[in-house]
Amino acid sequence: MATFLKRLTLFMVLPFTILIVTLYSADGRTDPFYLRFTTPRQASMVLGTSRAAQGIQPQVLDSILNAGGHAVRSFNYGFAIGYSNYGKAYYESIRKKLDPDARNGVFVLAVDPWSIAGDKKTIRSGKEEVDGTFIATLACVHMDPNVEYLLKEYDKPLLNIILPDPRKEDDRLTLHKDGWLETDLDLSAQAVAERTSRKVDEYRNTRLKNMLPSAWRLGYLGMTIDLLKEHGTVLLVRLPIHSSILRIEDEMMPGFDGVMQRLAQEKNVRYLKIPADDKAWTFTDGNHLAPADGARVTRLIGQELLKNGL
């Protein structure tokens, strides 16, 4: 009987130990999102889709603002199209992540037509727009380890965390503790051209056909600005992209910049459009800035924030 109990105890303890080790081993290589849900509530944030997640670097932004006399520690809470389009789900997730006691914070909201777009069929039908991803369902966004995310939302076997698949395609992505998603991709002209061609095809033949600008999402962008203005300075930013993708965006929503300028004026915030210039910027795929150019863009954003003070 004693031997049986010992074996039973070992049988119960060993899996539990492996589970605990696995949960605490999750890091910036686990997936492109996890670490953002393990950090405390934040007083300053970068928001938007994957363009912001990869293109705006909190460490660079903080260095510019700190040198200008503002003690800021920002956090990138941007995700991707389909996850962090402005809407009810993202608004509520931002509210959960925001430090309610924050004052004098800095909030950079990356905007583009896709960030306020939704499913074309739903919009045309007049049905309620609903976001059903983990952005909507995750109850806690500041737990380390975030057991809820790993057990409910992580889409691979948990053992992949401690025994990663060497063949996985996302091993060139590293999510930093400040929320910046760093890419390590081949930036040769041929590799970039191939990825850009695929991205242009995706936007023209999939996104453009299936998405439309949404007045409902635009309204939630306004609500997000109102929420964050109570805690500091808000800046809307349109990041640069390759001209071939910009043409698709202009086709979907030709008056986008005017809409953003009017919204910024209405909310008494600034709107910064960084021009799309294929010769001035290096992109990994036409849509996302390469890391060095993300740092350049981030410095421009920091300088814009310092122009008139915070």
N, C-alpha and C positions, 0 to 999 in steps of 0.2 A: 504493500500500500504506500509506504514511504517513497519507494522508487517511482511508483506511478505518479504521485503528487509532484515529485521533483521534475519528472518529464513533462507533466502538464504545465507546471510553472514555467519551465523553459520554453515550451510551445507557445505560451501566452506572452511571455516577456520578450522573446526574440523578435516577433513581428512588430510589436509595439515599439521596441528600440529602433528597428529599421525605419519605421514610419517617422519617428521623432527626428532621427538623423536626416532622413530625406527632406522633411519639412524645413529644417534649419539649413539645409544645403542649397535651397533654391536661391538663385542670385540673378544677376543681369544677363546671364546666358540662358536662363530657363525659358523665357519667351519675351516678346517685345513689350509686354505690358505689366508683368507681375510686380516688379519693384515699386511701381508707382502706388501700389496699394499697401505697401509696408512701411511707408514713411509717415511722420506725424502730420497733423493739420498744418496748412501752409499760410503764410502771410502775404506772399507775392507769387504769382503764377503766370506761366505761359500756357495759352490755350489754343486749341485748333485741331486740325487733322494731322496726318503724317508729315505734311510739309513743315508744320511747326515742330512736331516731335523730333524730326531729323535736322531741321534747319536753324532753330533758335537755341542757342547754347547758354544755359543759366550761368555757368562759371564766367563766360565772357561778358555777359550782360552785367553781372554783379561787379566785375572788375571795373567796368566803365562807370557805373553808378557810384561805386564806393570811392573811386578816384575823384568823382564830382561832389563828394561830401555827403552822400546818401547811404546809410547803412541798410543795404538790401541783400536778402538771401532768397533768390527766386527758385522756383521749381517748375519743371516742364510737365504739365498735366494734359498734353495733347496725345491723341491716339491715332485714329485713322478714319477715312470715309467709311460710313456704315456703323461706326462706333461713336465718334465724337462730333458728328454734325450737330450744330446748335439745335436744341430742342428740349423737351421736358426732361428726358433721361439725363442728358449731359448737364443741364442746369442743376438738377438735384444732386448729381455726383460732385459737381463743383462746390455746391453748398456744403456737402458733407466734408469735403477736403479742406475747405476754407477755415482758417482760424477765426472764430467769431470775435475774438478780442483784437484782431489785427487792425492797426491804424498805420497810415503812411505807407501802405503797401504799393506794389507796382504790378499791374496786370496787362500783359501784352496778349491781345486777342488776334490771332491770325485769321483772316477772312478771305474767302474766295467763293465763287458761285456754288461749288460743291458743298461748302460748309453750311449753306442754308438751303440745300436741295434735298428732296425726298423722292420716294417712289412715284413715278409718273402716273401709274394706274390709280394709286390711292388718292393722289391729289386731284386728278380729273374726276374721280368718282364722288369726291366730297366727303369721303370717309375719314374718320379720325386717324391721324398719323401716330403710329406706335413704334417705339424702339424696343426691341426685345433682347438686346445683347446684355452682356454682363454689366455694361455701364448702367443699365436700368435695374438689374436684379441684385447687384452686389450691395449688401447691407452695410458693410464696414470697409472703408477705404484707407484705413490707417492702423493696420494690425500687423505685427511682425513676430512670427510668420503669419501670413494671411491664410489660415486654414480653410476658410470659406472659399476663397478663390481657387486654391490648389485642389480641393476636393470636388468642387462643383464646376469650375470653369476651365481648368487646365485640361487641354484636349489630348494629352498623351499619357501613357502609363506613368505613374509617379516614379517608378524606378528609373525612368529616363533622366530624372534630375541628377541622380548620382552615377548613373551609367548611360551617359548621353550617346545617342546614335552618331557615330563618326561620319555617316553619310548625309546627315541632315543639312538642308539648304540654308538654314538661318544662322549658321555658325559665324557668319560675317556680320552679325548684328550684336551689339553690346548695349544694354540699357544701363546707364549710369545711375548712381544713387540720387542725382539731382533731376532725374527724369529725362535727360537727353538720350536719344537713341542714336548711337554712333554706328555708321556703316563702314565696312572695310571692303570696298569693291574695286575691281579692276577699272581704272580710269583711263585706260588707253582709248584713243579715238575710236577704234573699231568696236570695242566693248560698249562704250557709251552710246555709240550710234545704234547698235543692235538693241540695247535696252530701251533707248528712246523710241525707236520704231515700234517696239512691242507696246510701250506705254501709250503712244499716240493711237495705235490700233485699239487698245483697251478703252481709251476715253471716247473715241469716235464711235466705235461699233458696239460698245456695251453701256458705258455711263451716259453718253449723250442720248441714246435710244431709250434708256430706262429711268432717267432722272429729270426732274423739273425744279426750278426755284419754288420755294414754299413760303407763302406769307406767314404761315404758322411758325415756321422755323425762324424767319426774320423777326417775328415778334418775340420769340424766346431769346434771340441774340440781344434784342433791346432790354429784356428783363435781366439777362446776364450782366449787361453793362450797369444797369441800375443797382443790382446786388453788389457788384464789385466797387462801384463808386463810393459806397458807404465805408469802404475799407482802404481807399487809396486812389492812385492815379490809373486811369484806363487809357490804353492806346490801341487803336485798331490798325492792323498792318496787313497789307497785301504783299506777300512774298513774290520774288521774281520766279518765273518759269520759262521754259523754252517757248519760242514764238509759235511753234506748231501746236502746242497745247493751249496757249493763250487764244489762238484763233478759234479753237473749239469752245472755249469758255465764252468768248465774245458772241459766238453763234447761239449758245444756250441762253445767255443773259447779257445782251449788248449794253445795257445801262447799269451794270453792276457798280462801277465806280461812283456814278452819280447817286445811286441808292445809299452807298456807304457814306458818302460825303454829307448827304442830308441827314442820315441817322446820327453821324458824329456831331453835326451841328445841333440837332434836336437834343442830344444827350450831353452836350457841352464837353465833348472829348475830341481828341485829334485822330485823324485818319492819315496814315502814311502809306502811300503806294510806292513801292520800290520798282522802278521800271524793268520790264523784261528785256534783256539785252543778251543775245546769244554769245556775243563776243566778250561781254563783261563778266559773265558768270559761268562756272562749271557745275554741271548737274550730273548726278549719277545715272539718271534715266529721263531727263527732260522735265521731270516733275519735282524731284527732290534735290536740294543743294548738296554738293560734295562738302565734306566736313570743313575744309579750309575756307570755302566760300560761305558756309553757314556762319563761321566765325566772323567773316567780314560783314555779312548782313546783320549779325547780332550787334556788332559795334555801331553800325549805322542806326539801329534801333535805340541803343543806349544813348547815342549822341542826340537823337531826336527828343528823347525823354528829357535830356538835360537842357535843351534849348530855352525853354520857358520855365525851368524848374519843375519840381514834382508837386 
